[in-house]
């Protein structure tokens, strides 16, 4: 095997040899090869390939065939030009792959799926045995086939000239074809001197229009016109690649497809392919065919030298290798919004290690990654969760693009005149199963459940044939046998989130209808068509006959369509109600947000696993409403229309109105932080600023405390709330693991806040640079800024003071436990007068001594607006605390200095605030240091109680002493 990449069949497109399409034209590669090659594109030096056993790089020409056939200079130049054009085309990256980084190249990060040699007898097994079984293991002692061995002699020593590779959707057929083409382009496939690839989708688009083989080649590969007369002499060193044979209707009966051996004789494209496969035209040429399992039988077995079943990544080591190559790619330079966020090599290695451990311990995800397509989806999802997010990319768009890469242009059965889209059939059948699972809150399905959804409504022979094709070609793509203990024999969706995506797709496509709706719609349409004509005729008749009551009756028929419209509207409201209730389920209020849930499902949960005897948690389907919103966005609707699943604009508008109506009612309630983020993520998936602005206009508090704010979550919050016109009363981002890049991303939201809480975020001096810019912004509305428990240090405070000097809104600033020390407090004392609006400053627990604290207290007393200065829990001596108390009592006016729980012989009015601060931070502060400060406070209380004769004061002091002793006991218990 050799390292390479999984490429979707959507990559086969038109314009081979033409200039590369613009980056934003994501539909440019979902078309046929219908343009001739033109222009010369330098091949350049081939990329360095990492060799692995079984690589086609090691392929050598058969003995006695080393002589070059195309000896003339013109023929050699034509072949080289053909190589350059093919390499230039097949090296182009679709938009979905460019997200993996600028250095990402498909030809260097490919892992070959396992190819198992099979026999015609296996292909003749009854379809029931192939329905939902796991992939058959390789026979003992039978190694997998490598690309270099496909055309080796068979067991009887006969030379193999025709190879048929077949596999279900998602196993990597297009990957292998592309890999062989690039290998040949770079001279690493010397067994073949000329390679001519054909897309059967392209050939089928020509219909029965007559054209010769030479014309078909010349139209698509203009440089080969020079060598067309020499094709017959090339023998087995000429390789035809026929990709996607299921798109062609081949008829091998002589009565319908006559014999033809002349490559220049015109005929239908299907007839030319039949004669090539018969070995009647160019009998010595080598042919490689890829197809889906249902179409393997279209070629009689006597014309096939070897069958190979593409078995995907049946070995977890191949899965790990794929993930390692994919996830270790350098990131695209700038993150969303130009924040410049990128993952480090250590973070990427950690992702790979966590994923590898989950593959080893969680067999269901390993079963899902059996298909290379789902390995791609896992990588794309992890990249979305942990790497810079391209503008406009959503989770729904990743899943929609994933389906487009695998199903674009795919019809269920090319022999069926209805030309039904394979994705449309999957949405109807698998979507029904998925929605029934979401409705009944289950993820495990019995075979009866699956059969019931697949066979629902089937009445004709054509429908049974469609079901047979779907079972053979695509059922394994969506469903996998469950390998978890206790659920053996049942089936699950290959990726759990795919169930919720298909359920949402089933709803937005309008496929979920009750019996009343189905019958009512037909009756309403019929009555609506007939009623108007009948009323017109009777209107004329009643002028001659006294039957005036009849037009009145028939006019009532016109009301029927309107009544049905109201019934349909009620159905949409019911779906919207169910979606909103799923989003705001109280049972899910205190679980992780949906993005963390998705990451945990892929990477696993670190720590002890659940005991088998414990009752399982209720199934959570919080992605279902997210996908419903995402599928209604214009971009996803356009992609789904290409897949044969169009969502009408009016239907999307009516669904959006119903959702907005329900969200407006339930969205006003105060939500826990994780649920609030899920609500914002729904709006991010919807990608409709006007909709979000109307629904979120009543939001006044953004409380995300405790939510781990990854770069993606910061992007989500900024995208949804960054353009709002209404200010936020409070933004609480305490304990969110924020970093400077996250602050920069969230700047548009922070500018709307009046109170901003950034406690417990490990923000250092670098973050103070961004906070300074925030305070200096002309739209800044912040009045209260809490930065406690962040290692700002004196260097950070210097930057903050620059922001305070030019800020006119800030009145309350908390720098509690920020590591300022003497230097920080002296800096504050020197520059405090540069701000004239500050009213409260908290610099408690900063390790400052008497001198620095006294300097700041004197500056605070002189400040024109400062009213309160917090200095408790600093390294103050008894004399220093007394001096500060005397300073506060020396004169009227000026800031009040809080250094203890007492004021003279009375309890300080701020005692509850001080002890509350200690209580909140008891587990994060240094225990020994906190204990020492509490003991000093306790001694102050006892001294004050002994110095006063006022019984009321004594009672208050005793009460506060009790609170301090309780904290000391709690601290001792926590420490032990």
LOLO-838020 format. One record per residue (C-alpha): x, y, z; residue in three letters. Coordinates in steps of 0.05 Angstrom, whole numbers, plus 5000, padded with zeros to 4 digits. Layout:
<rs>
XYZALA ...
</rs>
This chain:
<rs>
500050005000UNK 501950724993UNK 499851355027UNK 494751784991UNK 487852075002UNK 480351914998UNK 477252314941UNK 469952364926UNK 466952184859UNK 464652904854UNK 471753064837UNK 470852784766UNK 468953404728UNK 469453784663UNK 474554264638UNK 480653814641UNK 486654224622UNK 482954884630UNK 484755424681UNK 483155264753UNK 476155494775UNK 475456054826UNK 475855834898UNK 468756044914UNK 465655644857UNK 464255034899UNK 459954734844UNK 465354764791UNK 467554054799UNK 460653724801UNK 460153664725UNK 462253194669UNK 468753124631UNK 465953444570UNK 471453914547UNK 477553734506UNK 484453814535UNK 487654454512UNK 493654854532UNK 500154594561UNK 501254554635UNK 508154404661UNK 508453764701UNK 513953994747UNK 517453554796UNK 512953034828UNK 511453074901UNK 515352644949UNK 511152024962UNK 511951615026UNK 512650895005UNK 508650345037UNK 508349615017UNK 503949454957UNK 504650134925UNK 503550204851UNK 510150584851UNK 513549904852UNK 509749664790UNK 514449444735UNK 512849264662UNK 511748534646UNK 517848154621UNK 519448264548UNK 515448904543UNK 520449444561UNK 520849704490UNK 517950404482UNK 512250374433UNK 511351124419UNK 518351264393UNK 517251874349UNK 518752554379UNK 511752804364UNK 508552204398UNK 513052274459UNK 511353004465UNK 503952854459UNK 504352334515UNK 508252814560UNK 503253364547UNK 497652874564UNK 501152704629UNK 501853434647UNK 494553584634UNK 492052994673UNK 496653154732UNK 494553874732UNK 487153694733UNK 487453134784UNK 491753554831UNK 486454084840UNK 483254124909UNK 475854194919UNK 473654714969UNK 472354185022UNK 479753985021UNK 482654685024UNK 480454745096UNK 485954265117UNK 491554765104UNK 495655075049UNK 500754515046UNK 495353975042UNK 496053554979UNK 491752964963UNK 497252554931UNK 501552554994UNK 496352385047UNK 492851785018UNK 491951115052UNK 489750555005UNK 483450185027UNK 483849435029UNK 482149074964UNK 479748364971UNK 479847904910UNK 473047584900UNK 469947074853UNK 463647074810UNK 460546564858UNK 460747074914UNK 457247584870UNK 451547104858UNK 449747034932UNK 442447204948UNK 441447944961UNK 438647805031UNK 445447565053UNK 448548215031UNK 443548685063UNK 446448915129UNK 452148445143UNK 458948665164UNK 464548655113UNK 467147945102UNK 474147835131UNK 479747625085UNK 480546875077UNK 486246575118UNK 492846635082UNK 489847075027UNK 493347755028UNK 489648375003UNK 490848604933UNK 495349194920UNK 494549644860UNK 500949374831UNK 497948674832UNK 491348814798UNK 493848594729UNK 498348034753UNK 496947344722UNK 491246964756UNK 491846304794UNK 491945924728UNK 497546344699UNK 493046714650UNK 494647444638UNK 489247904668UNK 486848444620UNK 480348674651UNK 479548834725UNK 473049034758UNK 473449384825UNK 466849464861UNK 464849764928UNK 459050094963UNK 458450854967UNK 464051145009UNK 469250585003UNK 474050984960UNK 473150774888UNK 474651474861UNK 480751504906UNK 483950904875UNK 482651144804UNK 485551824820UNK 491651514853UNK 493051074792UNK 492351674745UNK 497252094786UNK 502051514793UNK 502151444718UNK 502852194707UNK 509052214750UNK 512251604718UNK 511051134776UNK 506750654737UNK 511550414682UNK 507349794665UNK 502950244622UNK 505550714569UNK 498851064557UNK 493051144606UNK 486251404583UNK 481051524638UNK 473651584622UNK 468051804667UNK 461951374652UNK 457651944677UNK 460452374622UNK 459451824570UNK 452251714592UNK 450752444580UNK 452152344506UNK 446251884499UNK 446151494434UNK 449652024393UNK 454551654348UNK 461951754359UNK 468051314349UNK 472951124403UNK 478151574371UNK 473252154371UNK 471552044444UNK 478952044462UNK 480652644418UNK 474853064444UNK 477152974516UNK 484652924507UNK 486753364449UNK 494253214454UNK 492952474439UNK 490652614368UNK 497852474347UNK 498051774376UNK 490951524362UNK 493251114301UNK 498250764346UNK 493350534399UNK 492349844368UNK 499849704372UNK 500249894446UNK 497449224469UNK 496949134544UNK 501049754557UNK 494950164539UNK 490350234600UNK 483150474596UNK 480050684663UNK 472450664663UNK 470050994727UNK 462950924751UNK 460350384704UNK 453650394739UNK 452051024700UNK 452050654633UNK 446650184607UNK 450749634575UNK 447549104532UNK 452048524512UNK 446848174469UNK 449148144397UNK 442148304373UNK 442448984407UNK 449949144407UNK 453448894345UNK 460748714340UNK 465549264320UNK 473149244321UNK 474749904287UNK 476550464336UNK 474850974283UNK 467850694268UNK 462351134299UNK 457350844346UNK 453750964411UNK 458551064470UNK 455450474507UNK 456550034446UNK 463850234442UNK 464850064516UNK 461449394505UNK 466149214448UNK 472149434489UNK 469948984546UNK 468548414498UNK 475848474476UNK 473348534405UNK 475949244398UNK 483249334418UNK 483448614446UNK 490148684480UNK 488649334517UNK 488249324593UNK 481749574625UNK 480349784696UNK 472949854714UNK 470050144779UNK 462750064796UNK 457749974851UNK 455849264872UNK 449049284839UNK 452149394770UNK 457548864773UNK 453048364737UNK 452348814676UNK 458948544650UNK 458747794636UNK 463947444680UNK 467247134619UNK 469847814600UNK 472847964669UNK 479647714689UNK 479447924762UNK 474248204811UNK 476448624869UNK 472048844926UNK 474149504959UNK 473449355033UNK 475150035062UNK 479450095125UNK 478249415155UNK 484449505198UNK 484450035253UNK 491850155238UNK 489750425170UNK 484750875204UNK 490051135252UNK 494851265195UNK 489451645157UNK 487852075218UNK 495252205232UNK 496552445161UNK 490252865158UNK 490353195226UNK 497753365226UNK 497153835167UNK 499154565182UNK 493255035189UNK 491055575143UNK 494456215167UNK 488956665193UNK 483056435234UNK 476056675229UNK 475557415231UNK 483057495220UNK 484557285291UNK 490556875270UNK 488556275312UNK 492155625295UNK 493154965328UNK 500154785351UNK 503654125333UNK 502753905405UNK 495254025402UNK 494753645336UNK 498653065365UNK 494053065426UNK 487953015380UNK 490952435343UNK 492752075407UNK 485852165438UNK 482551925374UNK 487151315371UNK 485451135442UNK 478051195427UNK 478750755365UNK 481950225408UNK 476950255465UNK 470550445429UNK 469149935375UNK 463050295346UNK 467050885320UNK 472150395291UNK 466350055256UNK 464150725228UNK 471150905204UNK 471250245166UNK 468850695109UNK 474251195086UNK 468751705073UNK 467051715147UNK 474351785165UNK 474152425123UNK 467952655160UNK 471152525227UNK 477352935206UNK 473053495178UNK 468953525242UNK 475153535287UNK 478154075242UNK 471754475249UNK 471754405325UNK 479154535338UNK 482254915279UNK 480955605249UNK 473955615220UNK 473255875149UNK 468156435142UNK 461156165134UNK 462855445149UNK 457855095194UNK 456954395220UNK 450954295174UNK 454954525114UNK 460354005130UNK 455153445131UNK 451753715068UNK 458453765032UNK 460153065056UNK 453852795023UNK 455253194960UNK 462252904956UNK 459352204959UNK 452652264923UNK 453352844874UNK 450652624806UNK 448851934833UNK 442351634809UNK 439351034843UNK 438950604780UNK 441050834711UNK 436450314680UNK 430350634713UNK 426951154669UNK 425151564731UNK 432551744740UNK 431351804815UNK 436952134855UNK 440351644903UNK 440552184957UNK 433152324949UNK 431651584959UNK 436151575020UNK 432752195049UNK 425951855041UNK 427751185071UNK 433551305119UNK 430551985137UNK 424151635159UNK 428051145202UNK 432251705232UNK 426152135248UNK 422451565280UNK 428651435323UNK 429052165344UNK 421552185359UNK 421951555402UNK 428751755430UNK 432551135408UNK 438951015369UNK 438750255364UNK 434249945311UNK 432049225300UNK 431948905232UNK 424448975233UNK 425049725244UNK 429749785184UNK 425549345139UNK 419249725158UNK 422150385136UNK 425350105073UNK 419149735049UNK 413950245069UNK 409350405010UNK 412749924961UNK 407649644912UNK 410649564843UNK 416249154813UNK 420249784797UNK 420049994870UNK 422549314892UNK 428249374842UNK 430050064869UNK 430149774940UNK 434749204917UNK 439649704886UNK 439550144948UNK 440849554995UNK 446749334953UNK 449950014941UNK 448350494997UNK 445150185058UNK 451850025090UNK 453650755081UNK 448250975129UNK 447350385176UNK 452349945211UNK 451549325255UNK 452049515328UNK 458149205362UNK 456649465432UNK 455248945486UNK 447848875500UNK 445749115431UNK 448648585385UNK 443948425328UNK 441349135324UNK 443549695278UNK 445750415288UNK 447050995242UNK 454350975221UNK 455551645255UNK 450651845310UNK 450152555284UNK 448052295216UNK 441552045247UNK 439852745270UNK 441953045203UNK 437552565163UNK 431752665211UNK 432253415201UNK 432753325126UNK 426652885127UNK 422753445160UNK 425054035119UNK 423853655054UNK 416553585076UNK 416852825074UNK 413752745143UNK 406252745131UNK 400452465170UNK 395052055135UNK 390352655140UNK 395453095107UNK 396952605050UNK 389652475034UNK 387553195047UNK 392753475000UNK 390453034943UNK 383253194955UNK 384653934962UNK 388553954897UNK 383153574859UNK 377453994888UNK 381354634875UNK 382254454802UNK 375154224789UNK 371254704833UNK 372755334794UNK 370855034727UNK 364454734754UNK 362455384788UNK 363455754722UNK 359055274683UNK 353555264735UNK 353756024738UNK 351656034665UNK 346355484675UNK 343055834734UNK 341756444692UNK 336956004652UNK 334555544708UNK 332455714780UNK 338055334813UNK 341455904849UNK 343355474909UNK 348255044868UNK 353555594854UNK 353555744929UNK 355155014943UNK 360654984891UNK 363655644914UNK 364755294980UNK 369454824944UNK 374355394935UNK 375155425010UNK 377954715013UNK 385154884990UNK 385455445041UNK 383154985096UNK 388454475077UNK 393655035077UNK 391755185149UNK 392454455167UNK 399354435136UNK 401155065174UNK 399054745239UNK 403554155222UNK 409454615212UNK 408054945279UNK 407854255312UNK 414654085282UNK 417454755304UNK 414654635374UNK 417953955377UNK 424554245353UNK 424554815403UNK 422654345460UNK 428453895441UNK 433054495443UNK 430654725512UNK 429454065548UNK 430354175622UNK 433453475629UNK 439253715586UNK 440354375621UNK 446554175658UNK 450053735607UNK 455653975562UNK 454154425504UNK 452854085438UNK 459854235409UNK 463253915469UNK 458553325464UNK 460453225392UNK 467953275407UNK 467152765464UNK 463452275419UNK 469352285371UNK 475252335418UNK 472151965477UNK 471452185549UNK 477852185590UNK 477151845657UNK 473451235684UNK 467950935640UNK 460850845663UNK 459650205703UNK 455449695662UNK 450349635719UNK 448950385721UNK 442650605685UNK 444250945618UNK 442851675607UNK 436951865565UNK 438751945492UNK 440152675474UNK 438552945405UNK 440853665412UNK 443853675342UNK 437153545310UNK 434654275318UNK 441554535298UNK 441254145233UNK 434054365220UNK 436255095224UNK 442454965183UNK 438654605127UNK 434255215118UNK 440255655101UNK 440855865029UNK 447655535018UNK 445554855042UNK 439054885003UNK 443055014940UNK 447554414952UNK 441553964968UNK 438254174904UNK 444353904866UNK 443253244903UNK 436053194879UNK 433253434946UNK 430554134932UNK 427454524989UNK 422555034962UNK 423655754983UNK 416555835007UNK 416955205049UNK 423455445079UNK 420356125094UNK 414255815127UNK 418455345169UNK 422855925190UNK 416756335210UNK 414055755252UNK 420755655286UNK 421456405300UNK 414556415331UNK 416255855379UNK 423256105394UNK 420556795410UNK 416256485466UNK 421155985496UNK 427556355480UNK 426156915530UNK 427156465591UNK 433656495629UNK 437955915604UNK 443955575636UNK 450555745602UNK 451255105561UNK 444055155536UNK 444955885518UNK 450955705476UNK 446855165441UNK 441555695427UNK 446856145396UNK 449655565357UNK 442755445326UNK 442856155300UNK 449956065274UNK 447755455235UNK 441755825207UNK 446256375178UNK 440656895176UNK 442457545211UNK 435557845205UNK 432257225235UNK 437357215293UNK 436757955306UNK 429157905314UNK 429357285358UNK 435057525402UNK 432958245409UNK 430358115480UNK 437057815503UNK 440058255556UNK 444757795594UNK 450057355562UNK 452056855616UNK 456956345589UNK 460656245655UNK 464055565657UNK 463355425583UNK 470055245551UNK 470555795498UNK 474355475441UNK 476055885379UNK 469955595345UNK 465255795402UNK 468156495402UNK 466856525328UNK 459656285338UNK 458156815392UNK 461457375352UNK 457857185288UNK 451057155320UNK 451457745369UNK 456958175339UNK 452358595295UNK 446658695345UNK 444359415356UNK 442059315428UNK 447059325485UNK 447858755534UNK 447058915608UNK 452058385627UNK 456957905593UNK 459557375640UNK 465456985613UNK 468356755679UNK 472256105679UNK 471756015603UNK 479055855587UNK 479356485544UNK 485756695511UNK 487857345476UNK 485657075408UNK 478756925437UNK 478357635464UNK 479957915395UNK 474557475363UNK 469457685415UNK 471058435411UNK 464558615373UNK 460458285429UNK 464658585486UNK 463559275458UNK 456059185469UNK 456958995543UNK 455959455602UNK 458458955654UNK 464058485633UNK 466457905675UNK 473057565654UNK 474957235720UNK 478856585724UNK 481256565652UNK 488856555660UNK 489357205621UNK 496357495623UNK 499758135601UNK 498657955528UNK 491157975539UNK 491758665571UNK 493958935503UNK 487258715474UNK 483558985536UNK 487059645528UNK 484659685455UNK 477759495477UNK 477460055529UNK 480160565479UNK 474960375426UNK 470160945412UNK 464160475418UNK 466160175485UNK 460360175536UNK 463559785592UNK 462260075661UNK 464359475703UNK 470459045687UNK 472158435730UNK 479058145718UNK 480157785784UNK 484157145788UNK 488057265724UNK 495757315724UNK 495858025695UNK 502158245734UNK 504858945735UNK 506458915660UNK 499158795645UNK 496859355691UNK 501359845654UNK 497559685590UNK 490859735626UNK 492560425652UNK 493760645580UNK 486660425565UNK 483860755628UNK 487061415609UNK 482961465546UNK 476561115570UNK 470361505591UNK 465560945610UNK 468960495662UNK 466960625735UNK 468459955770UNK 474859555761UNK 476658915798UNK 483958695798UNK 483058205856UNK 488657675858UNK 492057885793UNK 499357845817UNK 500658595817UNK 505358615877UNK 508559265900UNK 510459455830UNK 503359415804UNK 500359815861UNK 505660355855UNK 504260395781UNK 496860475796UNK 498361015847UNK 502561405798UNK 497561385741UNK 490861355777UNK 489362085764UNK 489561975688UNK 482461705693UNK 477062155722UNK 470961695722UNK 473161095763UNK 468860995826UNK 471160315853UNK 477959965850UNK 479259275878UNK 486659075886UNK 485758585944UNK 489957955951UNK 495758205907UNK 501658095954UNK 502958835963UNK 506559116024UNK 505359716069UNK 509060236026UNK 505560085960UNK 498760015993UNK 499560686029UNK 501661035964UNK 495560775927UNK 491060955986UNK 493661675985UNK 492661725910UNK 485561445918UNK 483861965972UNK 485862515923UNK 482062215864UNK 475962645845UNK 471062065833UNK 473861445868UNK 469361225925UNK 471960545946UNK 478760205947UNK 479659475967UNK 486359285999UNK 484758696043UNK 488658046039UNK 495058406020UNK 501558306058UNK 500158866107UNK 503058916177UNK 498759096238UNK 501859786236UNK 500459856162UNK 493159666170UNK 492560166227UNK 495660716185UNK 490760576128UNK 484960596177UNK 487461256205UNK 488161526135UNK 480861366120UNK 478661716184UNK 483162316177UNK 478562746136UNK 471762746104UNK 471162586030UNK 475762175986UNK 475661425975UNK 474060946031UNK 479660436041UNK 477559726060UNK 483159326093UNK 479558896144UNK 472858636168UNK 472759186221UNK 472259936223UNK 474860146290UNK 470859746341UNK 465059606294UNK 464059116237UNK 465659376168UNK 459659466123UNK 463459076070UNK 464758456113UNK 459758016074UNK 462758216008UNK 469858036032UNK 467857366060UNK 463557225998UNK 469657335955UNK 473556845998UNK 467956335994UNK 467756365918UNK 475256275910UNK 476555805968UNK 478355225922UNK 482755625874UNK 486856055921UNK 492955825960UNK 490255486022UNK 495955656069UNK 495856386048UNK 488356446055UNK 488556106123UNK 493756606147UNK 489657196124UNK 483356926155UNK 486856826221UNK 489257556219UNK 482157776205UNK 479657346262UNK 484757666309UNK 482358366287UNK 475258166303UNK 477057906371UNK 481158536387UNK 475358986366UNK 470458586407UNK 474958656468UNK 475759396458UNK 468259576455UNK 462959586509UNK 457259656459UNK 453159026463UNK 450459116392UNK 457459166365UNK 459558556405UNK 453758146377UNK 455558346305UNK 462858196316UNK 461157506345UNK 456857346285UNK 462457526236UNK 467457126278UNK 462956526270UNK 462956616194UNK 470556666192UNK 471356036236UNK 466555666190UNK 470955856131UNK 477155616169UNK 473754956183UNK 471654886111UNK 478655046089UNK 481454506135UNK 476353996108UNK 478054176037UNK 485554116050UNK 484753436084UNK 
</rs>
